Amino acid sequence: MKWLFMPMAALLFTTGCFKRTHWEQAEIPGNTFVLEFSQPIRYVFELTVDGKRVPIDYKSRNRVLIVSGLDEGVHHFNLHSISYVFGPEFDRFKVTAEAGAYAFIQSRKYRSAIPKERKQVSIRAYRKAAKKDEELVQAKVRASF
């Protein structure tokens, strides 16, 4: 009996600790793309949609990134970071006026020996650099955690 209880308790404990949000397609508003990460994102990463950088508003460590203000049609996104490894790193998605798109992204922290710029690690330094970057200020598409 003891041998049966221990594996069952371990299984229940490990599955109960991880909460994954289930997004229904009808819940996502139109012209919106929702990225759900497997781990909370703490450090800065770069998101490009159709080759244009999207400014990201970092509010807290969160697992869901909402990209709004997209045009209708098929888009291509790409994720890049020095601190994380993403899977899939790039993909295509379709957005309409009635329904948005959803993607689940595996994220894993990556410790690299590459020298890092301050704006790639610090959110405060990223915001200062983004204020100076006119391309990000003029962007119609926004993303926020």
C-alpha positions in Angstrom: 0.0 0.0 0.0 2.9 2.3 0.8 4.5 1.7 -2.6 1.3 2.7 -4.3 0.7 5.8 -2.2 4.1 7.5 -2.7 4.1 7.5 -6.6 0.5 8.7 -6.6 1.2 11.5 -4.1 4.3 12.6 -6.1 2.3 12.6 -9.4 -0.5 14.7 -7.8 2.0 17.1 -6.3 3.9 17.8 -9.5 0.8 18.2 -11.7 -1.0 20.4 -9.2 1.8 23.0 -9.1 1.8 23.9 -12.7 -1.1 25.9 -13.9 -1.5 26.4 -17.7 -4.1 28.8 -18.9 -6.3 27.4 -21.5 -7.3 30.0 -24.1 -10.3 29.3 -26.3 -10.2 30.8 -29.8 -13.4 32.7 -29.1 -11.8 34.4 -26.0 -9.1 36.1 -28.0 -10.2 39.4 -29.5 -9.7 40.2 -33.1 -6.4 41.6 -34.4 -4.7 40.2 -31.3 -1.9 37.6 -30.9 -1.5 35.8 -27.6 1.9 34.2 -26.7 1.9 32.0 -23.6 5.3 31.0 -22.3 6.1 27.9 -20.3 8.0 29.9 -17.7 7.7 33.5 -16.5 9.8 35.9 -18.5 12.1 38.1 -16.4 14.7 39.4 -18.8 14.4 41.4 -22.0 13.8 39.7 -25.4 13.1 40.9 -28.9 9.9 40.2 -30.7 9.5 41.0 -34.4 6.3 40.6 -36.4 6.8 40.7 -40.2 10.3 41.9 -39.8 9.4 44.9 -37.6 10.3 45.2 -33.9 7.4 45.3 -31.5 7.8 47.4 -28.4 7.1 45.3 -25.3 5.7 46.8 -22.0 7.3 44.8 -19.2 5.0 45.2 -16.2 6.0 42.1 -14.1 7.2 38.6 -14.4 4.4 37.1 -16.4 3.8 34.1 -18.8 1.3 35.6 -21.2 2.3 38.3 -23.7 -0.6 40.0 -25.6 0.3 41.6 -29.0 -2.5 44.0 -30.2 -3.0 46.3 -33.1 -2.2 43.8 -35.9 -3.6 44.0 -39.4 -5.7 41.2 -40.7 -4.0 38.5 -42.6 -1.1 36.0 -42.1 1.9 37.2 -40.1 5.3 35.8 -39.2 6.8 36.3 -35.7 10.3 35.8 -34.5 11.6 35.7 -30.9 15.2 36.5 -30.0 16.9 36.7 -26.6 20.4 36.4 -25.1 18.9 35.1 -21.8 16.3 32.6 -23.1 15.9 29.8 -25.6 12.5 29.6 -27.2 10.7 26.8 -29.0 9.3 27.5 -31.6 11.4 30.5 -32.1 9.5 31.6 -35.2 6.2 30.7 -36.8 3.3 32.0 -38.9 -0.2 32.9 -37.6 -3.4 34.2 -39.0 -5.4 37.1 -37.5 -8.8 38.3 -38.6 -11.1 41.1 -37.3 -13.3 38.5 -35.5 -10.7 36.1 -34.1 -7.1 36.4 -32.9 -4.3 33.8 -32.7 -2.7 31.9 -29.9 0.7 30.2 -29.6 2.3 28.2 -26.7 6.1 28.8 -26.5 8.5 26.7 -24.6 10.9 29.0 -22.8 14.1 28.1 -21.0 16.6 30.3 -19.3 20.0 30.2 -21.1 23.2 31.1 -19.4 25.6 32.3 -22.1 29.2 33.6 -21.9 28.4 36.2 -24.5 29.0 39.7 -23.3 25.7 41.4 -22.8 24.7 45.0 -23.3 22.8 46.6 -20.4 19.6 47.1 -22.4 19.5 43.4 -23.2 19.3 42.4 -19.5 17.9 45.3 -17.5 14.3 46.3 -18.2 15.0 49.9 -17.0 17.8 50.3 -19.5 15.6 48.7 -22.2 12.9 51.4 -21.5 15.5 54.2 -21.8 16.8 52.8 -25.1 13.2 52.4 -26.4 12.4 56.0 -25.7 15.3 57.1 -27.9 14.4 54.6 -30.7 12.0 56.4 -33.0 11.0 53.2 -34.7 9.5 51.8 -31.5 7.8 55.1 -30.6 6.0 55.3 -33.9 4.9 51.6 -33.9 1.2 50.9 -34.2 1.6 47.3 -32.9 2.1 47.0 -29.1 2.8 44.1 -26.8 2.3 43.9 -23.0 2.6 41.3 -20.3 
